Amino acid sequence: MPLLNVLIVLIVVGVILWLINNYIPMDRKIKSILNVVAVIVVIIWLLKVFGILSI
């Protein structure tokens, strides 16, 4: 996967998280859990993209 595609995906995920955090009324704990899960998923995806993790 080209580096530009990885960068675009990271930007899109960041914008979506920002929109959810700012414009969707949720309890603070739920937003924190959502943010942590999203970061973990993105990290695992990045490890797979760069070939460090092969699940």
PyMOL commands that set and color helices and strands:
alter all, ss='L'
color gray80, all
select helices_A, chain A and resi 3-23+28-49
alter helices_A, ss='H'
color red, helices_A
deselect
rebuild
show_as cartoon
